[in-house]
Amino acid sequence: MNTGLFLSFEGIDGSGKSTQARMLAEFLENSGCPVVLTREPGGSPGAEEIRNLVLQGDPDRWSAETEILLFTAARRDHMERTILPALAAGKIVICDRFADSTRMYQGLSRGNLRECVDQLHSLMIPRDPDKTILIDMDPSVGLSRAKSRNGVEERFEDFGVALQEKMRQGFLDLADEFSSRFAVINGLQELDDVQRDVRKVVLSLIK
């Protein structure tokens, strides 16, 4: 069975990862590749409902432990209904955030809960990305970008720059831990230069 290609984009808030994921999807589609662009939390009807619960409201709305359960439930539904069927059909799945974000935002942000995240992941999530593209960004620049959007999904941005600094270092540590899966790209470059580096990584996998 053709198992497709599973790509995830990670980074702190305002890093530009969503824009880069969208640009990559458009490039691959224009090149004739079958692509599914999706996101987390979300990507399926049930997971999108959970997204509204976890990304809106007061920063202390949920405990970190409750968030881990909510994100894992959303991810399981997303895998069953969107990601795995697309991969089975031989498509390229591009996911804006995946489990590494949960390892950071819930596993690291308010205590040492990484082991809990990993245990739930191993029990409930049947596949990891083939390649994770980390768009690395200065936390103060990223937070300024994120807050300028004036959206309703700003619960994690409202924790402030200290959290973003912690997350950035955490993502870089993950890139070292899973070095064969991660590709780290400088997000402070011009938009097209970032995309050039993204395409270089992905095209090497496709070839």
C-alpha positions, 0 to 999 in steps of 0.5 A: 500500500502506498503510504504517502508522505506525512509532513508537519510544521512546528514553531512558536506563535508568529513564526510563520509556519502556517504561511510556509505550510500553505505556500508549500501546499500550493507549490506541490499542488501546482507541481501535480502532487496530491496534497492535503493541508490540515492543522492541529488542533483541528483538521476534522469536525470533532477536532475543530470543536475541541480547538475552540475549547482549548485556544479561546478563553482565559489562559488558566481555563484548563489545567495542563493535564486536562489540555493534554487529554483534549489535544490527544483526543483531537489528534486521534480523531484527526488521524482517523478521519483525515490523516491516515485515509489521505496517507493510505491514498498516497497523498502528501499530508502537510500538518500545521502543528502536530504532537511536538506542539503538545510536547512543548505547550502542555508537556513543558509550559506549566510543569514537567509533563512530557512523560505523560504526553509521550505515554498518551501519544504512544497509546493513541497515535499510530504514526509520527510525521516523516519529516518535521520542519521547525521554523525557528524564530526570535520569541519577541518578534514572533509574539509581536507578529502573533498579537498583531493578528488580533484574533480570538485564538490568543490564549497561549499568546496571552501567557507572554514572551517568557512562555515563547522563549521557553517554547523556542528552546524546547523546540530546538531541544526536540530537534536535537532529540529527534535529529533524523526527523527534524529540519530547522529553518531560519524564520527570520529570513525573507518569506521566499527565502524561508520557502526556498529552504522548506522546498529543498527539504521536502523535494529531497524526500519526494525524489 
